[in-house]
Amino acid sequence: MGISSNVAFGPVPGAYWLWTLILSLAVGAYVGGLILRRDGRKAQITGAAVSAAVLFVLLALAGGLRVQGESLFGPQVLAAWPVLSLITFLPLVGAVIVLCLPRERYDQIRWTSLLVSLFPLGLSIALWAGLDPSKTGFQFVEQAPWITAVGINYHLGVDGISVPMVFLTALLTTLAILYSFIITDRPKEYFAFFLLLEMAMIGVFVALNFFLFYIFWELSLVPMYFLIGLWGAPPRQEGRIVRGGPYAAMKFFIYTLVGSVALLLAILAIYFRTGTFDIAELITRVAGGERIFQAGTVGAALAFWALFVGFAIKVPSFPFHTWLPDAHVEAPTAGSVILAGVLLKLGCYGLIRILLPLMPNEFNHFAPVIVILAMISIVYGALVAMAQWDLKKLIAYSSVNHMGYVVLGVAIAAMAGAELTSKAIALNGALLQMFNHGIITGGLFFLVGVIYERVHTRDLHVYGGLRRLVPAYAGIWGVTCFASLGLPGLAGFVSEFMVFRGAFGAALEITKKGVEVLLGSGAVLVLVAVSTLGIVFTAAFLLWTIQRMLFGMPKEKFEELHQEGHLFDMDLREIVTMVPLLAFMVAVGVYPAFLVDLINQAVTALLRPFTG
């Protein structure tokens, strides 16, 4: 009897080793960072190593511990934790702690922010490892009464669609905070806003109640507004317009607020039609044959377009994209990384999580129109990117191009005349493209920030010969650009291939069957074919950028900066920031199954009820 019969040691779960290592290194780095200023470099290294080693041993022992045969970090035990609440609200706790620290304790502020950001990252890895892809429906569900008078519950849950987005958010936030160690202007507020933004973004991905979803959706607007406005570029006169961080922040705020109003009106309309704010319940009811709005009515069309516009502004899809280039150009580097890497995914996630399953009839009817918008985004985004000489603006328009692939995949998945296989491939590709775009474009914005800190210009007219001056930077820039243009063996190729494989398959099936769709059954095939031109244009502007930046002889200005010691290769902090992103670019490109297998079951379950 007693303890020995219930407690034992066994093998440690594989994913547990990863987040144990991450957490141990984070705590070690945190301790070392606090020691450095007081006791010097040698004491820092010793303190960091000892604290990391001790914590690693303790966590490893905890990971191997078995209580009644179950690992403390196994799926059954993990499901009993409020793990989603922890992932969501730990950044909020961290933001409060950071704001309470003395302003002059700069090292403590930045290391505390980094440490706090690593807890959601570690938990998201555990969440990924604990998710059972073979199960349908939401997992790790947390539900409790909240505002009972109007039927609002606190309801969180994840599936194969949302878990990769939660992980992506946690990873990019951690890397953005690490990169932001160079920030010296109001660091308390800066890092607190980053942690608040992380809470809001994760909240959108895990919320299963419209009320909670909308709160997190709106909260994501506020920190990004301040990050762009306060830490972005200073105001400058350009003709009649005073551009800069405040201008871009206001433009971002107005566009997003307009979308939020449309979204709120649609949510209220759904509530008054159904009597519930619960997203999971509504998905189940619609999958069972219930329709929220009567098919073919003006109310149904208005609700559909209100939801679509609310989400499309965030994507952003043509013609709602014009806020994005200004926001990227004026935002601080880490702000651009989060904006491109995660915030744009909120709109795509809304299309997939809410619009597709809740309004399948309306989405099917208007899908050809959405395909047109996606096609324009793909081709127009690439063509406009080709005309840019500002590096940030070039990458911003490339995001319009790449997010067009996501919208195309979602629109194809909504078309009722296609077979489940083609629709599932297209939607799998869209979700994979969301993840890949976050990794790749986040990396590109990091790299733009790295070179800008040294040369203080993004004008491609003055670039050239960087491979001679900063070879490590040149190599990493080249790999990241090749991943973005879709080179086989790197992440971008797989997702784009899946989107077009599914899109062409679905379009051919619709054409052969003569299915009646808006604009005619053959129109979809033509639109998909035209969209492939975006691949050619994307390759053209990225190869041109590589050639312009890396090859040829360095310009005189860059030679002088290099000789003076201002233009130097990437340092350890910058390399550490890029290594995880490069690893995912290669891993997804070589073996995408580890991600697709997680997504596919949720995608199939989502589409099956609406596929004839």
N, C-alpha and C positions, 0 to 999 in steps of 0.2 A: 504494500500500500504506500501511501505517502507520495512524496514528490518524485522519487526515482521512477515510479511506474508511469508517470505522466510527462516527465521532462526528459528529453534526450537531445543528442546532436546528430545532424544529418548534413547532406550536401547543401551548399548555399545556392539559391536560385541564380541563374546566369545573369539576368539583368540587374540583380541586386548588387553584383560586384561593380558594375559601372557606376551606379549612383552612389555607392559607398566610396569609391575612389574620388568621384567629383566632390562629394561633401567633405571628405577628409582633406583634400587639397585646398578646398575653399576655406575651411576653418584654419588650416595651416597658414595659408596666404593672409588671412585676416589677422591672425596673431602676429605673423611676421610684419605686416604693415603697421600695426600699432607699436611694435617694438622698434622699428627702424629709426624713427625720428629721435627716440630717446636714447637708444643704446648702440646704434650703428649697424652696419651691414652684417658683421659676423654674428652678432646676437640675433639679428633678424633671421638669418638662415638656420641657426640652431633652434630657435623657438618655433619657427615654422615646421621644420622637420620633425621635431619631437611631438608637437601637438598633432600634426597630421598622422604620424605613425600610431600614436596612442589611440586616437579616434578611429583609425582604420581597423585596428585590432579589435576594439570594443564593438564596432559595427559588424565586423566579420563574425565575431562570436554570436552576436544577436541574430545575424542572418542564418546561422547554422542551427540555432536553437529550435527544438520541436516541442510543442506543447500539445499533448494528446495526438501526436502524429502529424500535426499541421504546423508548417513554417509560420513564424511571426509575420512574414511578409508574403505568404502565399495568397492565392486569389480569394479563398474563403475568408481569411482574416482581414485582408485588405478591403474586401467588400463591406466588412463590418465597421470600418473607419469612416468618418465623414471626409473622405479623401478629396472630394470635389470642393467642398467648402474650404478645406485647408489650402488647396492649390489656388483657389480664387481669392481668399481674403488674407493670406499671409503677406502678400505685397502691401496691402492696406496697413497692416500692423507695422510692417517695415517702414512705410512712409511716415507713420506717426513717430516711430523711434528716431528716424533720421531728422525730422523736424525738431525733435527735442534735444538733439546734440548741439553743443556750443558751436557757433559759426566758425571760430578759429581752429577747431579740430578737423581740419580738412581731410587728413588721412583717415580718421575714424569715420567720417561721413561717407567717403567713397568705398572704403572696405566694408562697412556695414551694409551699404546698398548692394554691393556685389554678393555678400554672404546671404542676404535675404533673398535675392533673386535666384540663388542656387537651390533653395528649398523647393519652390515650385518646379524647377527643372528636374530635381531628383524624384519628386513625387510623380511627375508626368512620365518619367521612364518606368517607374513602378506601375503606373496606370496602364501604360502600353503593354508591359509584360503580363499584367494581370487580366487584360481584356481577352475574352474568349471569342475569337472570330467566328466560330461555328454557331454561336447563339444569335438569334434574331432579337430585335428590340434593344432597349436601352439597358445599360449595366451601370453598376455603382450608383444606383438611384438613391437620391436623398429627397424626402418629401415630408412636409410638415405644414399644418394650417398657418396662415399668415393673416390675411385680411378677409376673414370669413364672410363678412357682410356682402361682399361682391364676388365671392368664390375664388379669391386669389390665394394660391398655395405657394409656399417656398418649394420649388421643384427643380432639381438638378439631375442630369444624367448624361451619359456619353455612349457613343457607339463607334464603329469603325470610320465613320465620316468625321467625327469631331475630335477623336483622340490625336490624330496626327497634327491637327491645327492647334490643340492645346500644347503639344510638345514643341511645335514650331514657335509659338508665342514665347514659351518659357526660354527656349534656346536663344532666340534672337534678342530677347530682352537682356539676358545675361551677357551676351557678347556686346550689345550696345552699351551697357553700363561699364563693362571692362574697357571698351574703346574710349568712353567718355571720361576716363581718369585725367585727361588733359584739360577738362573744364575747370576753370577757376572763378568764373563769374557766377555768384550766387549758387554755389554747389548744393546747399541744402535744398533749396527749392527745385533745382534741376533734377536731382536724383529722386526727390519725393514725387515729382510729377511723373517720372518714368515708372516708378512703382505703382502709382495710381492708374496709369495707363495700362500696365500689365494686368491689374485686377479687372479693369473694364473689358479688355479684349478677351481674357479667359472666360469672364462671365458670360459674354455673348455666346461662346462656343459650348457652354455647359448648361445654359438656362433652358428649361422646358416649360416655362410659363411666359406668356406674352408680356405680362406686366414687368417681370424680372428682366426678360430679354430687352425690353425697351429702355429700362433704367440703365442697364449696362451699355446699350447702344449709344445712348445720349452721354453717358459718363466718358466714353472714349473720345468724345469731341473736345471736352474741356482741357485735359492735359496737353493734347496735341496742339490746340490753339495757343496755349502759353509757350510751349516748346518752340513753335515756329516764330511766334511774335516776339518773345523775349530773348531767345538765344539764336535766332536766325540772323540773316544779313541785316546790317543797319540800313535805315531809309536812305534812298538816293533818288534824285530827280531824273526821270526819263521822259522827255517831252512834257506832256500835261499831267503825267501820272507819277506819283511818288511811290516807287517800288521799294521792296525790302521785306523784312520779316513781318512787320505789322500789316502791310498790304496783303501779303500772301495768307497770313493767318486769318484776316477778316474775310477774304475770298473763300478760303476753305470753310470757315464757320458758316457763312451765308449759304453756300451750296449744300453743305451737309444738313443744315437746319431746315432748308426747304424739303430735302428728302425725308427728314425725320417727321415733318408735319404730314406729308403724304403717307408715310408709314403709320403714323398714329391714327389717322382717319381710317385707314384700311383695317387696322387692328380693332378699333372700336366697332366698325361695321361687322366684322367677324364675330365679335363678342355679342352684339345685339341679335345676330342671326342664330347663334348657337348657345348662348348663355354660359360660355366658359372661356377662360384665358389659357387653358392648359393645352400646350402644343402637342404633347404626346397623345392626349385623349382625342384631339381633333384629327391627328394623323390616323389613328385607329378607326375613328368613325368614317372618315372619307374613304379609307381603304376597304371598309365594309360595305360601301355602296352609297353612303349618305353624301349629299352635296350641300355645301354651305350656301351657295347661291343658285337660283334657278338658271339652267343653261340658256345662253343666248340673250339674257336680259342686260339692260343698260347698267344695272347695279353690279352685275357680275363683271362686266368689262371695266367699269370704273374702279372696282376693288382690285382687280388684277393689275391694271396700269398704275394705280397708286402704290401697290407693293413693288411692282417692277421698278418704277422710277426711284422709290426710296432706296432700293438695293443697288440699282444701276449707277446712281450718283457715286456711291461708295466704291464701285468696282474699279475704276469708272469706265463705263461703256460709252461709245459714241452715241449721242452728241452731248453727253453730260460730263465730259472729261476735261474741260478747259481749266478747271481749278488745279489740276494735278501738276502740270509743269511749273507753275509759279510756286506751289507749295514745296516741291522738291528743290528747286533752284535756291530758294531762300532759307530752307530749313537747315539746322545743324546736321552734320553727317549722321549721327546716331538717330536723329529724328527722321531723316530720309530712309534709313534702313528699316525702322519700324513702320513707317508709312507705307513703303512698298512691300515689305516682307509680311506684314500682318494686317494692317488696317484695310488694305484693299480686299483682303480675303473675307472680311466681315460681310461685304456686299455679295460676294460669290456664295458664301455660306448661307446667307438669307435666301438666295434663289433656290438652293438645293434643299435646305432644311424646311423652309416654309412655303415658298411659292409653288414648287414642283409637286409636293404631296398634297397640299391643301386645295389647290385649284387646278387639277389635272385637265379638266375639260377646257377651261379658258386658256391654259398654257398650250395645249394641243392646237387650239384654234389659231392662236396668235404666234405660234412657234416660227412660221416662215418669216414673219416680220422681225422676230428676235434674231433669226439667222442672218437677215440682211444687216442688222446693226452689228452683229458679230463680225460679219465679213468686212464691213466698212472699218471697224476697229482694227482688224488684223492688217488690212492693206494700207489704210490711211495712216495708222500708227507707225508702220515701217517706213512709208514714204516720207512722212514729216521728220522722222528720226534721221533719215539720210541727209536732210537739209540743215541739221543742227551743228553748230560749232561749239556750243557750251556742253561740256561732258554730262553735267547733271540733267540738262534738258533733253539730251539725246537718250539717256537711260529712262527718263520719265516717259517719253513717247514710246520707247520700247516696251514699257509696262502696259500702255494702252494696247499695243500689238499683242503682247503675250496674254493679257487677260481676255482678249477677244477669243482666244482658243478655248478658254474656260466657258465663256458664254455660249460659244458654238456647241460645245459638248453638252451643256445643260439643255439648250434648245432642242438638239437632236433627241436627247433622252425623253423629252416631253411629247414627241410625235407618236400618236397612237398607231399609225399605219406600219411602223417598223417592228421587226422581231426583237425579242428581249435581248438576245445576244449582242446585236449591234448597238442597241441603246445602252446596255450595261458597259460595253467597251468604251463608248463615247463618254459616259459619265465617270467611269473609272479614270479615263484619261484626263478629264476636267479636274477631278480631285487631285490626281497626281501632279497635274500642271500647277495647281494652287500651291502645293508643297514645294515643288521644284522652283517655281518663280520666287517664293520667299527665300529659299536658300541661295539661288543664283543672283538675283537682283539685289538682295541684301548684301551679298559679297561685292557686287559691283559698286554699290554706294560706299561701302567701307573703303574700297580701293581708291575711289575718287577722293574721299576725305584724306587718305594717306598722302597722296601726291599733292593735294591742294595745300596741306599744312606746310609743305616744303617750298612750293613754287608760287603759291598764292594767286593762281590763275587756273581757270578751267577752259580757256580758249584754245581750241585745237590748232589754231593757226600757229601757235608758238611751240607746239610739242614736236617731238621727234628724237629718235636715237636713245630712248630710255633704256633699251636692253644693254647699251654700252655703259650706262651710268649706274643703273639700279637693276642688275640682272634678276635678283630674286623677285622683286616687284614685277618686272616684265613677264617672268614666267607665270606667276600667279594670275596676273591680269589676262594673259593669253588663254590659260586654261579656263578661267571663268567666262570669258567671252565665247570660247568654243562651246562651253556648256549651254550658254544662252542661245546660241544660234542653232543648237540641236545636233551637234556632232555625235554620231553613233559611239557608244561607250561612255557617254556622259549623260547626266540626268535629263537635260532638256529634250533629247531625242525621243526617249521612251514615251513621255506624256503626249508630245505632239503627234507621234505616230499613232498612239491609241485613239486620240481624238479624231484624226482623219480616217483611220480604219473604221471606227464606229460610224462616223458621219457619212462616208461613202457607202458603207454597207447599208445603212438605214435609208439613204437617199435612193439607192438602186432598188431596194425592196419596195419603197413607196412608188417609184416610177413604174416598175414591172406590174405591180398590183393595180395601178391606176387609181390609187387612193385619192379621194377628193380632199385637197388641202388648199388653203388660201394661196392665191397666185398660181395654182396649178401644180400637178404632181411632179412635172419635170423641172420646175423652178428651183426646187431644193437642191437637186443634183448640180445645176448650173452654179448656184451660189456657193456650194461647197467647193466646186472646182476652182472658182475664182479666188476663194479664200487661200488656196494653196500658193498663190502668188506671194502671199505674205512671207512664206518661208524663204523664197528667193530674195526678196527685198531685205528681210532680216539678216540673212547671211551677208548681203552686200554691205549694209551699213556697219555691221560689226567687224567684218574683215577690213573695211576701209579704216575703221577706228584703230584696229590693231596695227595696220600698216602706218597710219599717221603718227601714232604715239611711240611705237617701239622701234621702228626701222629708220634707216637713213642716218644722217649725221646729226648729232645734237645741236640745237640752236645755241647761239652765242650766250644768250641769257642763262640757259640751263648749264652750259659749261662753266660759267662764272659761279653760279650757285653751288655747283658740285665742288669746284676748287676751294670755295670759301667754307665748305663744310655744311652748307644749308640743305643741299640736295643729297641725301644719303639713303641707303637701302632700308628695307623694313626692319624695325626693331622687334624685340621679343614680344612685347605686348601686341603689336600689330599682327605678327605671325600667329600667335596663340589665338587671336580673334578669328583669323581666316582658316586655320587648320580644320575645325569641325565642319565648316561649310564645304571646304574642298573634299573632305572625307565623304560627305553625303552626295556631292556631285558625282563622285566616282562610284560609290556604293549603289545608288539608285540606278545609275547608268549600266552597271555591270549585272546587278542582281535586284531588279525592281520588285521581285516577288515578296520580299519581306514587308513591303509597304502595300502592294496591290492585294495581297492575301488578307490584310487587315481591313482594307476598304471594301473589297468585292462583295462580301456577304451582306453588308449593310446596304450597298447599292442595289443588289439583286432584290433584297426584301423591300426596298423603297419602290422599285419599278414594277415588280410582279403584279400588284393589284390593278395596274393601269395598262397592262399589256394584253392585247387580245390573242 
